[in-house]
Amino acid sequence: MDEILTRTLDSLPSYETREKSPPPPESSSLEFIQFYRSLDKSQRPAFLAKLSSDFGVDHKCVAELAANVMDSQKRDISTVLQAEDRLRYCLTPRYKVLLNHISRVEGGVKFLVDLKADVIEFLASKTNDSPHIRDLNGTLKSMLSEWFSVGLLSLERVTWKSPCELLQKISQYEAVHPVRNWTDIKHRVGPYRRCYVFTHGAMPGEPLVVLHVALKEEISDNIQTIVREFSSLDSVEDINRVNAAVFYSISSTQPGLQGVELGNYLIKRVVRELQGEFPHLNQFSSLSPIPGFTNWLLSLLNEQRKEGPSNRILSDMEFMDIEEITGGRAYETMQKLLSTNEWVSSERLVKALEPALMRLCAWYLYGEKHRGYALNPVANFHLQNGATMWRLNWQADTSPRGLSASCGMMVNYRYFLQDTSPNSGRYLRTKEIEASDQIRNLVLQFQKASKL
Ligand SMILES: CC(C)(COP(=O)(O)OP(=O)(O)OC[C@H]1O[C@@H](n2cnc3c(N)ncnc32)[C@H](O)[C@@H]1OP(=O)(O)O)[C@@H](O)C(=O)NCCC(=O)NCCSC(=O)CC(=O)O
């Protein structure tokens, strides 16, 4: 490992020769790529730790030049700028020179995207979260964010006439509503549907992020009407029946590009594209899953069962209804029914549970936090984009997947175009969630019914 690193990582050229020194031979980049790929997963954290710690920034040089910058403050501005530029250069990690050269060999950018995915995985799994690895992660993120900025991405609409390989990839990458078969994907790119991807010249043929849109008369409150019901494949779209664009699936395909915000860019770019095709179109909304709600509720019920009903999830009336309908103790029965999805087979139980589950889910989305932001990652994504938490929908996805994820509920994050920028800024700055009256009323009902 040391030998390959020493051989492929040249020392940082001196400040004076930084623009004149010849690049390392391409063979160094290819050798590094080949060696890294030959490592198995378990060997990679140690390799990356060594790369980032032994071939990073020369801290001694930084300290000396930082002192020079301090000293130069009393001198003329050109001396100050010169000292700052030397310091800036010295802050370049040595490995960044090699990473830059790797990006220029064929397949090099894809290699770096995959390398970043490994670093994210190691940091997430705590196998190796040394400060040097975090610094490597930051360096890779800033490089990739530059290379994958929206101006360098190409928007492509996927249709049935697109290359078969691309349609295959779209189906494989679909992370939200799995594609069942070729007929399914044919519908999802057929009449009253749109599918867009971003691609990048450095990764030809690779859809980086995929957005599926349904063109509707109004904003959908139910996913079955999108992924189960379609117009006939030969129907001609009637522009007068298109008043709303419903984003019902967005998936990033490159784990290494997490944090580069491709999804946000794609949604905004597709809005412009659709406005061009349908100038009167003015309703834009997601129809989003709520992964994690059912599990969150089950853990809450578990606490109730263990600690006794310290805060009331159910009103007295609901409590009695459920006990009367099921013949069992309310919280224990709810736990069992919700974890097996059995409750949907009883109409009386569905009716009795609706108000409680709706207000609990509204609280989960609006009130439950992670570092002050929405706990639910999908909510956090759309709120970061500046969307409004607009409508919670009962029985929106009654598939086993929808029931297990969120008791069958889905939520619309509405993109009011003139508000997205201030909403996003406010959310990121103050963590304040923009929500509709429906959501706020449900949250208020929850707060009144419980003391969570
Ligand atoms: C949602 C994404 C496309 C976002 O990817 P981006 O590259 O644009 O954004 P990003 O990596 O900078 O992450 C931005 C925020 O997305 C949120 N986020 C959502 N799902 C996530 C996931 N599965 N993994 C990691 N982050 C996820 C995080 O809170 C993150 O905030 P932070 O970085 O601060 O932690 C991707 O995360 C993804 O493919 N998720 C899996 C599929 C999915 O859940 N899609 C959304 C539901 S479909 C939907 O909602 C309908 C629709 O809109 O079409």
The ligand as an SDF file (V2000), in Angstrom:
LIG
                    3D

 54 56  0  0  0  0  0  0  0  0999 V2000
  -34.2090   12.2970   -2.6440 C   0  0  0  0  0  0  0  0  0  0  0  0
  -32.8720   12.2550   -3.3950 C   0  0  0  0  0  0  0  0  0  0  0  0
  -33.0950   12.2330   -4.9240 C   0  0  0  0  0  0  0  0  0  0  0  0
  -32.0670   13.5130   -3.0140 C   0  0  0  0  0  0  0  0  0  0  0  0
  -30.7910   13.4010   -3.6260 O   0  0  0  0  0  0  0  0  0  0  0  0
  -29.9990   14.7340   -3.9780 P   0  0  0  0  0  0  0  0  0  0  0  0
  -28.6880   14.3490   -4.4910 O   0  0  0  0  0  0  0  0  0  0  0  0
  -30.8140   15.6240   -4.7810 O   0  0  0  0  0  0  0  0  0  0  0  0
  -29.8870   15.4680   -2.5970 O   0  0  0  0  0  0  0  0  0  0  0  0
  -28.8170   15.3020   -1.4680 P   0  0  0  0  0  0  0  0  0  0  0  0
  -28.0750   14.0360   -1.6180 O   0  0  0  0  0  0  0  0  0  0  0  0
  -28.0890   16.5720   -1.4040 O   0  0  0  0  0  0  0  0  0  0  0  0
  -29.7550   15.1230   -0.1770 O   0  0  0  0  0  0  0  0  0  0  0  0
  -30.6620   16.1460    0.0680 C   0  0  0  0  0  0  0  0  0  0  0  0
  -31.5680   15.6250    1.0810 C   0  0  0  0  0  0  0  0  0  0  0  0
  -32.2940   14.5250    0.5650 O   0  0  0  0  0  0  0  0  0  0  0  0
  -32.7860   13.8310    1.7260 C   0  0  0  0  0  0  0  0  0  0  0  0
  -32.9600   12.4340    1.3710 N   0  0  0  0  0  0  0  0  0  0  0  0
  -34.0980   11.8970    0.9260 C   0  0  0  0  0  0  0  0  0  0  0  0
  -33.9880   10.6020    0.7150 N   0  0  0  0  0  0  0  0  0  0  0  0
  -32.7240   10.2710    1.0060 C   0  0  0  0  0  0  0  0  0  0  0  0
  -31.9830    9.0620    0.9670 C   0  0  0  0  0  0  0  0  0  0  0  0
  -32.5410    7.9060    0.5920 N   0  0  0  0  0  0  0  0  0  0  0  0
  -30.6910    9.0890    1.3150 N   0  0  0  0  0  0  0  0  0  0  0  0
  -30.1340   10.2600    1.6940 C   0  0  0  0  0  0  0  0  0  0  0  0
  -30.7840   11.4430    1.7480 N   0  0  0  0  0  0  0  0  0  0  0  0
  -32.0660   11.4390    1.4130 C   0  0  0  0  0  0  0  0  0  0  0  0
  -31.7990   14.0300    2.8430 C   0  0  0  0  0  0  0  0  0  0  0  0
  -32.4940   14.5320    3.9640 O   0  0  0  0  0  0  0  0  0  0  0  0
  -30.8390   15.0480    2.2870 C   0  0  0  0  0  0  0  0  0  0  0  0
  -30.6670   16.0920    3.1840 O   0  0  0  0  0  0  0  0  0  0  0  0
  -29.2690   16.1530    4.0050 P   0  0  0  0  0  0  0  0  0  0  0  0
  -28.1730   16.0540    3.0060 O   0  0  0  0  0  0  0  0  0  0  0  0
  -29.3330   17.4850    4.6980 O   0  0  0  0  0  0  0  0  0  0  0  0
  -29.3070   14.9680    4.9380 O   0  0  0  0  0  0  0  0  0  0  0  0
  -32.0290   11.0350   -2.9840 C   0  0  0  0  0  0  0  0  0  0  0  0
  -31.7480   11.1560   -1.6310 O   0  0  0  0  0  0  0  0  0  0  0  0
  -32.7170    9.7160   -3.2700 C   0  0  0  0  0  0  0  0  0  0  0  0
  -32.5910    9.1570   -4.3590 O   0  0  0  0  0  0  0  0  0  0  0  0
  -33.4570    9.1870   -2.2660 N   0  0  0  0  0  0  0  0  0  0  0  0
  -34.0470    7.8520   -2.4020 C   0  0  0  0  0  0  0  0  0  0  0  0
  -35.3760    7.9330   -3.1860 C   0  0  0  0  0  0  0  0  0  0  0  0
  -36.2890    8.8740   -2.4190 C   0  0  0  0  0  0  0  0  0  0  0  0
  -36.5050    8.7360   -1.2140 O   0  0  0  0  0  0  0  0  0  0  0  0
  -36.8190    9.9170   -3.1660 N   0  0  0  0  0  0  0  0  0  0  0  0
  -37.6920   10.8840   -2.5400 C   0  0  0  0  0  0  0  0  0  0  0  0
  -39.1560   10.3300   -2.4630 C   0  0  0  0  0  0  0  0  0  0  0  0
  -39.9680   10.4200   -4.0430 S   0  0  0  0  0  0  0  0  0  0  0  0
  -40.8120   11.8630   -3.8970 C   0  0  0  0  0  0  0  0  0  0  0  0
  -40.7090   12.5930   -2.9710 O   0  0  0  0  0  0  0  0  0  0  0  0
  -41.6790   12.2200   -5.0460 C   0  0  0  0  0  0  0  0  0  0  0  0
  -40.9600   13.1680   -5.9490 C   0  0  0  0  0  0  0  0  0  0  0  0
  -40.5540   14.2440   -5.4870 O   0  0  0  0  0  0  0  0  0  0  0  0
  -40.7510   12.8390   -7.1160 O   0  0  0  0  0  0  0  0  0  0  0  0
  1  2  1  0
  2  3  1  0
  2  4  1  0
  2 36  1  0
  4  5  1  0
  5  6  1  0
  6  7  2  0
  6  8  1  0
  6  9  1  0
  9 10  1  0
 10 11  2  0
 10 12  1  0
 10 13  1  0
 13 14  1  0
 14 15  1  0
 15 16  1  0
 15 30  1  0
 16 17  1  0
 17 18  1  0
 17 28  1  0
 18 19  1  0
 18 27  1  0
 19 20  2  0
 20 21  1  0
 21 22  1  0
 21 27  2  0
 22 23  1  0
 22 24  2  0
 24 25  1  0
 25 26  2  0
 26 27  1  0
 28 29  1  0
 28 30  1  0
 30 31  1  0
 31 32  1  0
 32 33  2  0
 32 34  1  0
 32 35  1  0
 36 37  1  0
 36 38  1  0
 38 39  2  0
 38 40  1  0
 40 41  1  0
 41 42  1  0
 42 43  1  0
 43 44  2  0
 43 45  1  0
 45 46  1  0
 46 47  1  0
 47 48  1  0
 48 49  1  0
 49 50  2  0
 49 51  1  0
 51 52  1  0
 52 53  2  0
 52 54  1  0
M  END
$$$$
